[in-house]
Amino acid sequence: MDGKALMAARYGNALPTTGVPLTPVMELMMQHRSVRHYTEQPLPEGALETLIAAGQSGATSSNMQPISVIAVTDPDRKKRFSEAASGQSFVAEAPVILCFALDQSRPARIGADKGEDLWALPLLDNFLAGATDAAIFAQNVLLAAQSMGLGGCYIGNFRNDPEFMARELSLPSQAVVLFGMALGYEAEPQTGIRPRLPQSVVLHHEHYSTDVETTALQDYDAIFAEHEVAQGRPETTWTDRHKARYANRDYLSGRINLRAILGRMGFPLS
Ligand SMILES: Cc1cc2nc3c(=O)[nH]c(=O)nc-3n(C[C@H](O)[C@H](O)[C@H](O)COP(=O)(O)O)c2cc1C
């Protein structure tokens, strides 16, 4: 697909006016699709370490690097992970699952070694900084994997039961899996590029504005519903999906108790 076709796939007919042609890196980004069907083919030898190098190359708040990644290939463990992640079959199918952990146990050990009271470590601010770092790390990994012809999908459902994940991975206190990522070679059926919101509701100039929001969201609802039908999924609009996502206890699974769970795992979020 050329740049124009990629833009059309990403925005439907709500195309932004762009003045700069897509670079090869941007083209790769614009081709992003979450992949949920995998062949059994493992990653090439050494690929994992190269991908982690790409991940570690991202920016990290104050260079504190509070992230640990646990790579899981054991079929039985992946099956248990799939069950823990609301039964999503791709989690068991993918050759490798990366678990991205916010790891404050490492700084805590460093503090203990140096006899320092790292009193600010448990602050909510450092949790947010670590979660941001994890996302930057992971997205670099995913983009690097996609550049090698691999596909991937994030797994937020690992937050359904963070204590189960911690037991499975032998995580110490003050370490928690924020999300996972399945990686592998894509199998049929392939998913299409999922359209995103029009830039008129996302990009603001100088100040926030909702002037065009209502009409832009109506446009997006139509684009989104058409895409869903083309993918063989039910015809739903994007705005209608908000109820299922933000007003549904079942969707949340154990995540409704996350604050208490994190407290038990060594994250008081004070
Ligand atoms: C943090 C995070 C967690 C996610 N968790 C899941 C998940 O558990 N299962 C899943 O199928 N997709 C998951 N996704 C993928 C999103 O559903 C997907 O990115 C979104 O629908 C847009 O589709 P696209 O990635 O194909 O463009 C997750 C994405 C992110 C960023």
The ligand as an SDF file (V2000), in Angstrom:
LIG
                    3D

 31 33  0  0  0  0  0  0  0  0999 V2000
   -2.5840   -1.9290   26.5950 C   0  0  0  0  0  0  0  0  0  0  0  0
   -3.3710   -2.6930   25.5610 C   0  0  0  0  0  0  0  0  0  0  0  0
   -4.0130   -3.8500   25.9260 C   0  0  0  0  0  0  0  0  0  0  0  0
   -4.6990   -4.6000   24.9700 C   0  0  0  0  0  0  0  0  0  0  0  0
   -5.2700   -5.7820   25.3320 N   0  0  0  0  0  0  0  0  0  0  0  0
   -5.8500   -6.5650   24.4050 C   0  0  0  0  0  0  0  0  0  0  0  0
   -6.3530   -7.8500   24.7630 C   0  0  0  0  0  0  0  0  0  0  0  0
   -6.2980   -8.2890   25.9160 O   0  0  0  0  0  0  0  0  0  0  0  0
   -6.9060   -8.6010   23.7830 N   0  0  0  0  0  0  0  0  0  0  0  0
   -6.9810   -8.1650   22.4900 C   0  0  0  0  0  0  0  0  0  0  0  0
   -7.4790   -8.9030   21.6440 O   0  0  0  0  0  0  0  0  0  0  0  0
   -6.4870   -6.9590   22.1170 N   0  0  0  0  0  0  0  0  0  0  0  0
   -5.9330   -6.1590   23.0360 C   0  0  0  0  0  0  0  0  0  0  0  0
   -5.4050   -4.9450   22.6820 N   0  0  0  0  0  0  0  0  0  0  0  0
   -5.4260   -4.5270   21.2650 C   0  0  0  0  0  0  0  0  0  0  0  0
   -6.5010   -3.4760   21.0080 C   0  0  0  0  0  0  0  0  0  0  0  0
   -7.7650   -4.0720   21.0960 O   0  0  0  0  0  0  0  0  0  0  0  0
   -6.2460   -2.9020   19.6110 C   0  0  0  0  0  0  0  0  0  0  0  0
   -5.0090   -2.2400   19.6060 O   0  0  0  0  0  0  0  0  0  0  0  0
   -7.3550   -1.9290   19.1910 C   0  0  0  0  0  0  0  0  0  0  0  0
   -8.5840   -2.5740   19.0850 O   0  0  0  0  0  0  0  0  0  0  0  0
   -7.0330   -1.2910   17.8530 C   0  0  0  0  0  0  0  0  0  0  0  0
   -6.8400   -2.2930   16.8720 O   0  0  0  0  0  0  0  0  0  0  0  0
   -5.4620   -2.4210   16.0830 P   0  0  0  0  0  0  0  0  0  0  0  0
   -4.3650   -2.6030   17.0990 O   0  0  0  0  0  0  0  0  0  0  0  0
   -5.6200   -3.6190   15.1970 O   0  0  0  0  0  0  0  0  0  0  0  0
   -5.2820   -1.1710   15.3070 O   0  0  0  0  0  0  0  0  0  0  0  0
   -4.7660   -4.1560   23.6190 C   0  0  0  0  0  0  0  0  0  0  0  0
   -4.1170   -2.9660   23.2760 C   0  0  0  0  0  0  0  0  0  0  0  0
   -3.4310   -2.2430   24.2210 C   0  0  0  0  0  0  0  0  0  0  0  0
   -2.7230   -0.9710   23.8000 C   0  0  0  0  0  0  0  0  0  0  0  0
  1  2  1  0
  2  3  1  0
  2 30  2  0
  3  4  2  0
  4  5  1  0
  4 28  1  0
  5  6  2  0
  6  7  1  0
  6 13  1  0
  7  8  2  0
  7  9  1  0
  9 10  1  0
 10 11  2  0
 10 12  1  0
 12 13  2  0
 13 14  1  0
 14 15  1  0
 14 28  1  0
 15 16  1  0
 16 17  1  0
 16 18  1  0
 18 19  1  0
 18 20  1  0
 20 21  1  0
 20 22  1  0
 22 23  1  0
 23 24  1  0
 24 25  2  0
 24 26  1  0
 24 27  1  0
 28 29  2  0
 29 30  1  0
 30 31  1  0
M  END
$$$$
